[in-house]
Amino acid sequence: MRRPFVAANWKMHKTVQETVAYARDFVPRVEAVTDVDIVIAPPFLALSALVEATANSRVRVAAQTVHAESHGAFTGEVSLGMLKGSGVTLVIIGHSERRHLFGETDAGVNAKTQATVDAGLTPIVCVGETLEERKSDRTFEVLDRQIRDGLSGLSPDQVAALVVAYEPVWAIGTGRNATPDQADEAHRHIRQQLVSQFGDRAAACRLIYGGSVTPGNVAELRARPQVDGALVGGASLDPASFAEIVAGSRPTAI
Ligand code: 13P
């Protein structure tokens, strides 16, 4: 059985001080949860403070993006060595906001994913179609391209160890989540694509859903066999709400 995986993507929210206050509130709420991987991705500036504030817990810390090169003249960028040196163990790659607002391509996602794996960190690779693509019946075509090009060159074992987040762009920050049927269908398709590209071993990859996940809808999404967890934006900014989402993702909750 695949272990549930729930991650908070704070995007551009919270100062260092707010991050530490959040951790103080959140960590005790999930102390008893031993059967879910719990991850928080704050802005870069708060990474070190969050690593420190969660040091005696099972909560792990992710970056929201990274640069694929190890060092150099890349003003404003952050490397994997810097993240690793700060105790960060996961990286979100190819979030739709990075793709659509900052021009990230599948080739860029591929370079970052390979570099992240090579550095020994875990990538959380995001894929998902726009509303227009869904309406014109191109969802699977888009997902196939993002998976094929984004993960090309990885070994089956490397794919098995990473996390893929299915985040339909139309569901992000809109309050309109994909239905459990839509999420399950997309996840099933992604898993088939992974297996056809990398072999049976890749079926172990965890597929999580993102897009307007709340304490109210997480259980019905998680109840679908292909949905291994959630990537949560807005509803993760409040510690009580995110703790509820973690609780609703436990194997015993569904
Ligand atoms: P919301 O949960 O706010 O819709 O954001 C989803 C998301 O983009 C997480 O990465």
Residues whose N, C-alpha, C, O or C-beta is under 5 A from the ligand:
A	BS01	13P	N9 A171 I172 G173 T174 G210 G211 S212 V213 L231 V232 G233 G234 A235
